[in-house]
Structures are given as C-alpha cells and as structure tokens.
C-alpha cells in the first residue's frame, strides 16, 4: 500500500503535468486509503499557491493558470461531497450573501466557502463573480443577511 507521502507526491506530479485523468485517479486513491479530504484539499491548495508564485515570477503563463483552475475545479468537485458529508448539518436561521467583488472572476475559493457554509446549515445567497458594490448593497437591503461575504483575490483594476 502506498504511503500518504507517496500519494501526495503523485498528486503533485499529476497536477504539475496538467494530467486531469491521472490527478482524478490519484485523488480517488487517496480517498480510498482514507486520507482526509481536508488534507488532500490543503495539499492541492499549496500546489496551486506554488503555481501562483511561479506565475508571479514569469515562470508559467496564463494558460497554465487556467489549466490549474480547471484541475482544482475538478478536484473540488470530487472532494466537496466528501467534505460536506463529514459535517453535522444543523439548519440555521442565518442568511449569508456571498460573491466575488467587482473585477474579480476567481470562483474556486468562493465556491468552497459556500459549500462549507451551506453544509453547516447557513442559507447562502451566491451573487456570483464580478459583483458590484451596488448589487451587494441592494441585496443586503432586500434580505437583511447576518453576513456579507466578499471574495477578493485580484487587486482592483
Ligand atoms: C486558479 C487561479 C486563476 C484562475 C481562476 C479559475 C477560477 N475558476 O477561479 C484564472 C486563470 C481564471 C485566473 C485568472 C487571473 N488571475 Co488568478 N490565480 C489563480 C490561483 C493560481 C489559484 C486561486 C485559487 O483558486 N486558489 C485555491 C482556493 C481554494 O484558494 P483561495 O481562492 O485563496 O480561497 C480560500 C481563501 O482565500 C478563502 N476565501 C476565498 N474567498 C472567500 C470569501 C469569504 C467570504 C471567506 C470568509 C473566505 C474566502 O477560503 C478559500 C478556502 O480556503 C492564484 C494563486 C494563489 N496563490 O492563490 C492566482 C491569483 C489569485 N491570480 C492572480 C492574477 C493576477 C490573475 C489575473 C489578473 C491574471 C491575468 N493577468 O489575467 C486573472 C484575472 C482575474 C480577475 N479578473 O479576477 C494573482 C492575484 C494577485 C493580486 N492579488 O492581485 C494570483 C495570486 C497569482 C499571482 N501570484 O500572481 N486565476
């Protein structure tokens, strides 16, 4: 049986080769070997962070960033149901408005937060990406949420 370190190394290799099928296979193998979904996710986030840093240094370009986003989206799709099923679902009265701020199209982190909050019993109203202050404000006035969550990864343009 492969160790967690070996599987994590294979996951990193598959990710860095942008090999979707192999990555999916290795993630499923990790789950089968009872490696916690949250630890797989945090490993993938670190890989993604590394790719972000390489992008900053000009060592990888936008197509690699796009492929990384797609790979992470696929991985999150596999891991989300596992994460959600590990939480105790207790429906709550609280509503949360969530969205990526104007000029920001990053969705992966926002969707993960949405999934965790939904699984924890909050009602999450997702306004999507590139959401203007006006839309956040109007929605907040309309439904009076307990929290307004702004996802912001890019600097304003
Ligand atoms: C994948 C990615 C993309 C993909 C996004 C695909 C998608 N569907 O989302 C694509 C290719 C589209 C993209 C595009 C761009 N990107 Co980009 N991208 C990334 C990358 C590599 C990973 C982001 C990610 O998904 N991380 C994984 C998730 C799980 O982590 P997360 O997003 O941080 O979310 C966690 C927390 O932040 C938090 N969180 C997130 N939202 C919220 C909201 C609330 C309410 C709460 C409580 C918590 C919370 O919880 C999440 C779970 O832990 C990062 C690098 C990095 N280091 O993050 C760059 C990065 C964010 N991108 C960057 C840039 C510059 C861009 C572009 C401008 C590039 C360009 N020249 O065109 C464009 C345009 C973006 C725009 N207009 O918004 C920069 C931003 C720098 C800055 N601060 O300005 C980064 C940091 C890369 C870098 N080092 O240069 N990107």
Boltz pocket constraint, residues with backbone or C-beta under 6 A from the ligand:
constraints:
  - pocket:
      binder: B
      contacts: [[A, 45], [A, 48], [A, 49], [A, 50], [A, 51], [A, 52], [A, 53], [A, 55], [A, 56], [A, 62], [A, 65], [A, 66], [A, 67], [A, 68], [A, 69], [A, 70], [A, 72], [A, 73], [A, 98], [A, 103], [A, 104], [A, 105], [A, 106], [A, 107], [A, 108], [A, 109], [A, 110], [A, 112], [A, 113], [A, 148], [A, 149], [A, 150], [A, 151], [A, 152], [A, 153], [A, 154], [A, 155]]
      max_distance: 6.0
